[in-house]
Amino acid sequence: MSGKRVMAVGVFDLLHAGHLHYLEQAKALGDHLTVVVAHDDTVRARKHDPVTPMAFRQRLVAGLKPVDEAIVGNAPDVPIFDILPVVRPDIIALGYDQEHAERSIRERLDALGHHAIAVTRVDGLAGDLDGTRKIIAKILERGPA
């Protein structure tokens, strides 16, 4: 495959407009967008119990227009950078609200010999419903129907 390959990563639990915006911006960086959907065990270890299982989240993400391929990421006992030979990205696109630090990712990529992979952070979506936590807070604020 020719052209720039972009990799985006995330949980994508309760898919929303902020996710779509992130993936649209990631796709604009290259020609082929592979999205790595977090493994259920990784989500449990780092955040919370996922609302939707990984196979369902992968299917939803794969159905979005900007996405060329969606795969489930490694379990937490596998080093996260082990996915790179599978995806072969030229660019790793980070969401505006992802806690990953570009500098530490760059240092780890360099240590592993992946000097050519660029790391960039995309802009967020303007508005108050661009994140799962914000949407849940809005629902709870409204109370029972």
MODELLER restraints for C-alpha pairs under 7 A, 6 or more apart:
rsr = mdl.restraints
at = mdl.atoms
rsr.add(forms.Gaussian(group=physical.xy_distance, feature=features.Distance(at['CA:3:A'], at['CA:30:A']), mean=6.96, stdev=0.5))
rsr.add(forms.Gaussian(group=physical.xy_distance, feature=features.Distance(at['CA:3:A'], at['CA:31:A']), mean=5.55, stdev=0.5))
rsr.add(forms.Gaussian(group=physical.xy_distance, feature=features.Distance(at['CA:4:A'], at['CA:30:A']), mean=4.66, stdev=0.5))
rsr.add(forms.Gaussian(group=physical.xy_distance, feature=features.Distance(at['CA:4:A'], at['CA:31:A']), mean=5.23, stdev=0.5))
rsr.add(forms.Gaussian(group=physical.xy_distance, feature=features.Distance(at['CA:4:A'], at['CA:32:A']), mean=6.49, stdev=0.5))
rsr.add(forms.Gaussian(group=physical.xy_distance, feature=features.Distance(at['CA:4:A'], at['CA:90:A']), mean=5.90, stdev=0.5))
rsr.add(forms.Gaussian(group=physical.xy_distance, feature=features.Distance(at['CA:5:A'], at['CA:30:A']), mean=5.89, stdev=0.5))
rsr.add(forms.Gaussian(group=physical.xy_distance, feature=features.Distance(at['CA:5:A'], at['CA:31:A']), mean=6.07, stdev=0.5))
rsr.add(forms.Gaussian(group=physical.xy_distance, feature=features.Distance(at['CA:5:A'], at['CA:32:A']), mean=4.84, stdev=0.5))
rsr.add(forms.Gaussian(group=physical.xy_distance, feature=features.Distance(at['CA:5:A'], at['CA:33:A']), mean=6.13, stdev=0.5))
rsr.add(forms.Gaussian(group=physical.xy_distance, feature=features.Distance(at['CA:5:A'], at['CA:89:A']), mean=4.84, stdev=0.5))
rsr.add(forms.Gaussian(group=physical.xy_distance, feature=features.Distance(at['CA:5:A'], at['CA:90:A']), mean=5.16, stdev=0.5))
rsr.add(forms.Gaussian(group=physical.xy_distance, feature=features.Distance(at['CA:5:A'], at['CA:91:A']), mean=6.45, stdev=0.5))
rsr.add(forms.Gaussian(group=physical.xy_distance, feature=features.Distance(at['CA:6:A'], at['CA:26:A']), mean=6.79, stdev=0.5))
rsr.add(forms.Gaussian(group=physical.xy_distance, feature=features.Distance(at['CA:6:A'], at['CA:27:A']), mean=6.85, stdev=0.5))
rsr.add(forms.Gaussian(group=physical.xy_distance, feature=features.Distance(at['CA:6:A'], at['CA:29:A']), mean=6.94, stdev=0.5))
rsr.add(forms.Gaussian(group=physical.xy_distance, feature=features.Distance(at['CA:6:A'], at['CA:30:A']), mean=5.93, stdev=0.5))
rsr.add(forms.Gaussian(group=physical.xy_distance, feature=features.Distance(at['CA:6:A'], at['CA:32:A']), mean=5.98, stdev=0.5))
rsr.add(forms.Gaussian(group=physical.xy_distance, feature=features.Distance(at['CA:6:A'], at['CA:33:A']), mean=4.83, stdev=0.5))
rsr.add(forms.Gaussian(group=physical.xy_distance, feature=features.Distance(at['CA:6:A'], at['CA:34:A']), mean=6.23, stdev=0.5))
rsr.add(forms.Gaussian(group=physical.xy_distance, feature=features.Distance(at['CA:6:A'], at['CA:89:A']), mean=5.29, stdev=0.5))
rsr.add(forms.Gaussian(group=physical.xy_distance, feature=features.Distance(at['CA:6:A'], at['CA:90:A']), mean=5.99, stdev=0.5))
rsr.add(forms.Gaussian(group=physical.xy_distance, feature=features.Distance(at['CA:6:A'], at['CA:91:A']), mean=4.79, stdev=0.5))
rsr.add(forms.Gaussian(group=physical.xy_distance, feature=features.Distance(at['CA:6:A'], at['CA:92:A']), mean=5.84, stdev=0.5))
rsr.add(forms.Gaussian(group=physical.xy_distance, feature=features.Distance(at['CA:6:A'], at['CA:93:A']), mean=6.81, stdev=0.5))
rsr.add(forms.Gaussian(group=physical.xy_distance, feature=features.Distance(at['CA:7:A'], at['CA:33:A']), mean=5.85, stdev=0.5))
rsr.add(forms.Gaussian(group=physical.xy_distance, feature=features.Distance(at['CA:7:A'], at['CA:34:A']), mean=4.95, stdev=0.5))
rsr.add(forms.Gaussian(group=physical.xy_distance, feature=features.Distance(at['CA:7:A'], at['CA:35:A']), mean=5.72, stdev=0.5))
rsr.add(forms.Gaussian(group=physical.xy_distance, feature=features.Distance(at['CA:7:A'], at['CA:89:A']), mean=5.72, stdev=0.5))
rsr.add(forms.Gaussian(group=physical.xy_distance, feature=features.Distance(at['CA:7:A'], at['CA:91:A']), mean=6.26, stdev=0.5))
rsr.add(forms.Gaussian(group=physical.xy_distance, feature=features.Distance(at['CA:7:A'], at['CA:92:A']), mean=4.86, stdev=0.5))
rsr.add(forms.Gaussian(group=physical.xy_distance, feature=features.Distance(at['CA:7:A'], at['CA:93:A']), mean=6.05, stdev=0.5))
rsr.add(forms.Gaussian(group=physical.xy_distance, feature=features.Distance(at['CA:8:A'], at['CA:26:A']), mean=6.73, stdev=0.5))
rsr.add(forms.Gaussian(group=physical.xy_distance, feature=features.Distance(at['CA:8:A'], at['CA:34:A']), mean=6.42, stdev=0.5))
rsr.add(forms.Gaussian(group=physical.xy_distance, feature=features.Distance(at['CA:8:A'], at['CA:35:A']), mean=4.77, stdev=0.5))
rsr.add(forms.Gaussian(group=physical.xy_distance, feature=features.Distance(at['CA:8:A'], at['CA:36:A']), mean=6.18, stdev=0.5))
rsr.add(forms.Gaussian(group=physical.xy_distance, feature=features.Distance(at['CA:8:A'], at['CA:92:A']), mean=6.10, stdev=0.5))
rsr.add(forms.Gaussian(group=physical.xy_distance, feature=features.Distance(at['CA:8:A'], at['CA:93:A']), mean=5.17, stdev=0.5))
rsr.add(forms.Gaussian(group=physical.xy_distance, feature=features.Distance(at['CA:8:A'], at['CA:94:A']), mean=6.44, stdev=0.5))
rsr.add(forms.Gaussian(group=physical.xy_distance, feature=features.Distance(at['CA:9:A'], at['CA:35:A']), mean=5.60, stdev=0.5))
rsr.add(forms.Gaussian(group=physical.xy_distance, feature=features.Distance(at['CA:9:A'], at['CA:36:A']), mean=4.68, stdev=0.5))
rsr.add(forms.Gaussian(group=physical.xy_distance, feature=features.Distance(at['CA:9:A'], at['CA:37:A']), mean=6.02, stdev=0.5))
rsr.add(forms.Gaussian(group=physical.xy_distance, feature=features.Distance(at['CA:10:A'], at['CA:36:A']), mean=6.57, stdev=0.5))
rsr.add(forms.Gaussian(group=physical.xy_distance, feature=features.Distance(at['CA:10:A'], at['CA:37:A']), mean=5.43, stdev=0.5))
rsr.add(forms.Gaussian(group=physical.xy_distance, feature=features.Distance(at['CA:10:A'], at['CA:38:A']), mean=5.79, stdev=0.5))
rsr.add(forms.Gaussian(group=physical.xy_distance, feature=features.Distance(at['CA:11:A'], at['CA:37:A']), mean=5.56, stdev=0.5))
rsr.add(forms.Gaussian(group=physical.xy_distance, feature=features.Distance(at['CA:11:A'], at['CA:38:A']), mean=4.86, stdev=0.5))
rsr.add(forms.Gaussian(group=physical.xy_distance, feature=features.Distance(at['CA:11:A'], at['CA:43:A']), mean=6.96, stdev=0.5))
rsr.add(forms.Gaussian(group=physical.xy_distance, feature=features.Distance(at['CA:12:A'], at['CA:19:A']), mean=6.93, stdev=0.5))
rsr.add(forms.Gaussian(group=physical.xy_distance, feature=features.Distance(at['CA:12:A'], at['CA:37:A']), mean=6.85, stdev=0.5))
rsr.add(forms.Gaussian(group=physical.xy_distance, feature=features.Distance(at['CA:12:A'], at['CA:57:A']), mean=6.30, stdev=0.5))
rsr.add(forms.Gaussian(group=physical.xy_distance, feature=features.Distance(at['CA:13:A'], at['CA:50:A']), mean=6.50, stdev=0.5))
rsr.add(forms.Gaussian(group=physical.xy_distance, feature=features.Distance(at['CA:13:A'], at['CA:51:A']), mean=6.36, stdev=0.5))
rsr.add(forms.Gaussian(group=physical.xy_distance, feature=features.Distance(at['CA:13:A'], at['CA:52:A']), mean=6.19, stdev=0.5))
rsr.add(forms.Gaussian(group=physical.xy_distance, feature=features.Distance(at['CA:13:A'], at['CA:57:A']), mean=6.59, stdev=0.5))
rsr.add(forms.Gaussian(group=physical.xy_distance, feature=features.Distance(at['CA:14:A'], at['CA:132:A']), mean=6.56, stdev=0.5))
rsr.add(forms.Gaussian(group=physical.xy_distance, feature=features.Distance(at['CA:17:A'], at['CA:130:A']), mean=6.06, stdev=0.5))
rsr.add(forms.Gaussian(group=physical.xy_distance, feature=features.Distance(at['CA:18:A'], at['CA:125:A']), mean=5.90, stdev=0.5))
rsr.add(forms.Gaussian(group=physical.xy_distance, feature=features.Distance(at['CA:18:A'], at['CA:130:A']), mean=4.17, stdev=0.5))
rsr.add(forms.Gaussian(group=physical.xy_distance, feature=features.Distance(at['CA:18:A'], at['CA:131:A']), mean=5.92, stdev=0.5))
rsr.add(forms.Gaussian(group=physical.xy_distance, feature=features.Distance(at['CA:21:A'], at['CA:125:A']), mean=6.36, stdev=0.5))
rsr.add(forms.Gaussian(group=physical.xy_distance, feature=features.Distance(at['CA:22:A'], at['CA:95:A']), mean=5.90, stdev=0.5))
rsr.add(forms.Gaussian(group=physical.xy_distance, feature=features.Distance(at['CA:22:A'], at['CA:122:A']), mean=6.83, stdev=0.5))
rsr.add(forms.Gaussian(group=physical.xy_distance, feature=features.Distance(at['CA:23:A'], at['CA:66:A']), mean=6.31, stdev=0.5))
rsr.add(forms.Gaussian(group=physical.xy_distance, feature=features.Distance(at['CA:24:A'], at['CA:66:A']), mean=5.61, stdev=0.5))
rsr.add(forms.Gaussian(group=physical.xy_distance, feature=features.Distance(at['CA:25:A'], at['CA:122:A']), mean=6.38, stdev=0.5))
rsr.add(forms.Gaussian(group=physical.xy_distance, feature=features.Distance(at['CA:26:A'], at['CA:93:A']), mean=5.64, stdev=0.5))
rsr.add(forms.Gaussian(group=physical.xy_distance, feature=features.Distance(at['CA:27:A'], at['CA:33:A']), mean=5.48, stdev=0.5))
rsr.add(forms.Gaussian(group=physical.xy_distance, feature=features.Distance(at['CA:27:A'], at['CA:66:A']), mean=5.89, stdev=0.5))
rsr.add(forms.Gaussian(group=physical.xy_distance, feature=features.Distance(at['CA:32:A'], at['CA:68:A']), mean=6.02, stdev=0.5))
rsr.add(forms.Gaussian(group=physical.xy_distance, feature=features.Distance(at['CA:33:A'], at['CA:67:A']), mean=5.44, stdev=0.5))
rsr.add(forms.Gaussian(group=physical.xy_distance, feature=features.Distance(at['CA:33:A'], at['CA:68:A']), mean=5.24, stdev=0.5))
rsr.add(forms.Gaussian(group=physical.xy_distance, feature=features.Distance(at['CA:33:A'], at['CA:69:A']), mean=6.50, stdev=0.5))
rsr.add(forms.Gaussian(group=physical.xy_distance, feature=features.Distance(at['CA:34:A'], at['CA:67:A']), mean=6.50, stdev=0.5))
rsr.add(forms.Gaussian(group=physical.xy_distance, feature=features.Distance(at['CA:34:A'], at['CA:68:A']), mean=5.99, stdev=0.5))
rsr.add(forms.Gaussian(group=physical.xy_distance, feature=features.Distance(at['CA:34:A'], at['CA:69:A']), mean=4.72, stdev=0.5))
rsr.add(forms.Gaussian(group=physical.xy_distance, feature=features.Distance(at['CA:34:A'], at['CA:70:A']), mean=5.62, stdev=0.5))
rsr.add(forms.Gaussian(group=physical.xy_distance, feature=features.Distance(at['CA:34:A'], at['CA:87:A']), mean=6.94, stdev=0.5))
rsr.add(forms.Gaussian(group=physical.xy_distance, feature=features.Distance(at['CA:35:A'], at['CA:67:A']), mean=6.95, stdev=0.5))
rsr.add(forms.Gaussian(group=physical.xy_distance, feature=features.Distance(at['CA:35:A'], at['CA:69:A']), mean=6.27, stdev=0.5))
rsr.add(forms.Gaussian(group=physical.xy_distance, feature=features.Distance(at['CA:35:A'], at['CA:70:A']), mean=4.66, stdev=0.5))
rsr.add(forms.Gaussian(group=physical.xy_distance, feature=features.Distance(at['CA:35:A'], at['CA:71:A']), mean=6.30, stdev=0.5))
rsr.add(forms.Gaussian(group=physical.xy_distance, feature=features.Distance(at['CA:36:A'], at['CA:70:A']), mean=5.94, stdev=0.5))
rsr.add(forms.Gaussian(group=physical.xy_distance, feature=features.Distance(at['CA:36:A'], at['CA:71:A']), mean=5.10, stdev=0.5))
rsr.add(forms.Gaussian(group=physical.xy_distance, feature=features.Distance(at['CA:36:A'], at['CA:72:A']), mean=5.57, stdev=0.5))
rsr.add(forms.Gaussian(group=physical.xy_distance, feature=features.Distance(at['CA:36:A'], at['CA:73:A']), mean=5.41, stdev=0.5))
rsr.add(forms.Gaussian(group=physical.xy_distance, feature=features.Distance(at['CA:37:A'], at['CA:58:A']), mean=6.00, stdev=0.5))
rsr.add(forms.Gaussian(group=physical.xy_distance, feature=features.Distance(at['CA:37:A'], at['CA:70:A']), mean=6.90, stdev=0.5))
rsr.add(forms.Gaussian(group=physical.xy_distance, feature=features.Distance(at['CA:37:A'], at['CA:71:A']), mean=6.02, stdev=0.5))
rsr.add(forms.Gaussian(group=physical.xy_distance, feature=features.Distance(at['CA:37:A'], at['CA:72:A']), mean=4.76, stdev=0.5))
rsr.add(forms.Gaussian(group=physical.xy_distance, feature=features.Distance(at['CA:37:A'], at['CA:73:A']), mean=5.65, stdev=0.5))
rsr.add(forms.Gaussian(group=physical.xy_distance, feature=features.Distance(at['CA:38:A'], at['CA:72:A']), mean=5.98, stdev=0.5))
rsr.add(forms.Gaussian(group=physical.xy_distance, feature=features.Distance(at['CA:38:A'], at['CA:73:A']), mean=5.12, stdev=0.5))
rsr.add(forms.Gaussian(group=physical.xy_distance, feature=features.Distance(at['CA:39:A'], at['CA:54:A']), mean=5.98, stdev=0.5))
rsr.add(forms.Gaussian(group=physical.xy_distance, feature=features.Distance(at['CA:39:A'], at['CA:72:A']), mean=5.84, stdev=0.5))
rsr.add(forms.Gaussian(group=physical.xy_distance, feature=features.Distance(at['CA:39:A'], at['CA:73:A']), mean=5.27, stdev=0.5))
rsr.add(forms.Gaussian(group=physical.xy_distance, feature=features.Distance(at['CA:39:A'], at['CA:74:A']), mean=6.09, stdev=0.5))
rsr.add(forms.Gaussian(group=physical.xy_distance, feature=features.Distance(at['CA:39:A'], at['CA:75:A']), mean=5.67, stdev=0.5))
rsr.add(forms.Gaussian(group=physical.xy_distance, feature=features.Distance(at['CA:40:A'], at['CA:50:A']), mean=6.56, stdev=0.5))
rsr.add(forms.Gaussian(group=physical.xy_distance, feature=features.Distance(at['CA:40:A'], at['CA:53:A']), mean=6.55, stdev=0.5))
rsr.add(forms.Gaussian(group=physical.xy_distance, feature=features.Distance(at['CA:40:A'], at['CA:54:A']), mean=5.68, stdev=0.5))
rsr.add(forms.Gaussian(group=physical.xy_distance, feature=features.Distance(at['CA:41:A'], at['CA:75:A']), mean=6.06, stdev=0.5))
rsr.add(forms.Gaussian(group=physical.xy_distance, feature=features.Distance(at['CA:41:A'], at['CA:76:A']), mean=6.44, stdev=0.5))
rsr.add(forms.Gaussian(group=physical.xy_distance, feature=features.Distance(at['CA:42:A'], at['CA:75:A']), mean=5.87, stdev=0.5))
rsr.add(forms.Gaussian(group=physical.xy_distance, feature=features.Distance(at['CA:42:A'], at['CA:76:A']), mean=4.97, stdev=0.5))
rsr.add(forms.Gaussian(group=physical.xy_distance, feature=features.Distance(at['CA:43:A'], at['CA:49:A']), mean=6.59, stdev=0.5))
rsr.add(forms.Gaussian(group=physical.xy_distance, feature=features.Distance(at['CA:43:A'], at['CA:50:A']), mean=6.48, stdev=0.5))
rsr.add(forms.Gaussian(group=physical.xy_distance, feature=features.Distance(at['CA:44:A'], at['CA:50:A']), mean=6.88, stdev=0.5))
rsr.add(forms.Gaussian(group=physical.xy_distance, feature=features.Distance(at['CA:54:A'], at['CA:72:A']), mean=6.90, stdev=0.5))
rsr.add(forms.Gaussian(group=physical.xy_distance, feature=features.Distance(at['CA:58:A'], at['CA:70:A']), mean=5.91, stdev=0.5))
rsr.add(forms.Gaussian(group=physical.xy_distance, feature=features.Distance(at['CA:58:A'], at['CA:71:A']), mean=6.38, stdev=0.5))
rsr.add(forms.Gaussian(group=physical.xy_distance, feature=features.Distance(at['CA:58:A'], at['CA:72:A']), mean=6.52, stdev=0.5))
rsr.add(forms.Gaussian(group=physical.xy_distance, feature=features.Distance(at['CA:61:A'], at['CA:70:A']), mean=6.45, stdev=0.5))
rsr.add(forms.Gaussian(group=physical.xy_distance, feature=features.Distance(at['CA:62:A'], at['CA:69:A']), mean=6.02, stdev=0.5))
rsr.add(forms.Gaussian(group=physical.xy_distance, feature=features.Distance(at['CA:62:A'], at['CA:70:A']), mean=5.06, stdev=0.5))
rsr.add(forms.Gaussian(group=physical.xy_distance, feature=features.Distance(at['CA:74:A'], at['CA:80:A']), mean=6.59, stdev=0.5))
rsr.add(forms.Gaussian(group=physical.xy_distance, feature=features.Distance(at['CA:89:A'], at['CA:117:A']), mean=6.63, stdev=0.5))
rsr.add(forms.Gaussian(group=physical.xy_distance, feature=features.Distance(at['CA:90:A'], at['CA:116:A']), mean=6.83, stdev=0.5))
rsr.add(forms.Gaussian(group=physical.xy_distance, feature=features.Distance(at['CA:90:A'], at['CA:117:A']), mean=4.74, stdev=0.5))
rsr.add(forms.Gaussian(group=physical.xy_distance, feature=features.Distance(at['CA:90:A'], at['CA:118:A']), mean=6.21, stdev=0.5))
rsr.add(forms.Gaussian(group=physical.xy_distance, feature=features.Distance(at['CA:91:A'], at['CA:117:A']), mean=5.34, stdev=0.5))
rsr.add(forms.Gaussian(group=physical.xy_distance, feature=features.Distance(at['CA:91:A'], at['CA:118:A']), mean=4.57, stdev=0.5))
rsr.add(forms.Gaussian(group=physical.xy_distance, feature=features.Distance(at['CA:91:A'], at['CA:119:A']), mean=5.73, stdev=0.5))
rsr.add(forms.Gaussian(group=physical.xy_distance, feature=features.Distance(at['CA:92:A'], at['CA:118:A']), mean=6.16, stdev=0.5))
rsr.add(forms.Gaussian(group=physical.xy_distance, feature=features.Distance(at['CA:92:A'], at['CA:119:A']), mean=4.82, stdev=0.5))
rsr.add(forms.Gaussian(group=physical.xy_distance, feature=features.Distance(at['CA:92:A'], at['CA:120:A']), mean=6.33, stdev=0.5))
rsr.add(forms.Gaussian(group=physical.xy_distance, feature=features.Distance(at['CA:93:A'], at['CA:119:A']), mean=6.16, stdev=0.5))
rsr.add(forms.Gaussian(group=physical.xy_distance, feature=features.Distance(at['CA:93:A'], at['CA:120:A']), mean=5.15, stdev=0.5))
rsr.add(forms.Gaussian(group=physical.xy_distance, feature=features.Distance(at['CA:93:A'], at['CA:121:A']), mean=5.68, stdev=0.5))
rsr.add(forms.Gaussian(group=physical.xy_distance, feature=features.Distance(at['CA:93:A'], at['CA:122:A']), mean=6.65, stdev=0.5))
rsr.add(forms.Gaussian(group=physical.xy_distance, feature=features.Distance(at['CA:94:A'], at['CA:120:A']), mean=6.08, stdev=0.5))
rsr.add(forms.Gaussian(group=physical.xy_distance, feature=features.Distance(at['CA:94:A'], at['CA:121:A']), mean=4.54, stdev=0.5))
rsr.add(forms.Gaussian(group=physical.xy_distance, feature=features.Distance(at['CA:94:A'], at['CA:122:A']), mean=6.15, stdev=0.5))
rsr.add(forms.Gaussian(group=physical.xy_distance, feature=features.Distance(at['CA:95:A'], at['CA:121:A']), mean=5.84, stdev=0.5))
rsr.add(forms.Gaussian(group=physical.xy_distance, feature=features.Distance(at['CA:95:A'], at['CA:122:A']), mean=5.54, stdev=0.5))
rsr.add(forms.Gaussian(group=physical.xy_distance, feature=features.Distance(at['CA:96:A'], at['CA:121:A']), mean=6.06, stdev=0.5))
rsr.add(forms.Gaussian(group=physical.xy_distance, feature=features.Distance(at['CA:96:A'], at['CA:122:A']), mean=5.63, stdev=0.5))
rsr.add(forms.Gaussian(group=physical.xy_distance, feature=features.Distance(at['CA:96:A'], at['CA:123:A']), mean=5.46, stdev=0.5))
rsr.add(forms.Gaussian(group=physical.xy_distance, feature=features.Distance(at['CA:96:A'], at['CA:124:A']), mean=5.17, stdev=0.5))
rsr.add(forms.Gaussian(group=physical.xy_distance, feature=features.Distance(at['CA:102:A'], at['CA:119:A']), mean=6.40, stdev=0.5))
rsr.add(forms.Gaussian(group=physical.xy_distance, feature=features.Distance(at['CA:106:A'], at['CA:119:A']), mean=6.89, stdev=0.5))
rsr.add(forms.Gaussian(group=physical.xy_distance, feature=features.Distance(at['CA:109:A'], at['CA:115:A']), mean=6.38, stdev=0.5))
rsr.add(forms.Gaussian(group=physical.xy_distance, feature=features.Distance(at['CA:128:A'], at['CA:134:A']), mean=6.90, stdev=0.5))
rsr.add(forms.Gaussian(group=physical.xy_distance, feature=features.Distance(at['CA:129:A'], at['CA:135:A']), mean=5.49, stdev=0.5))
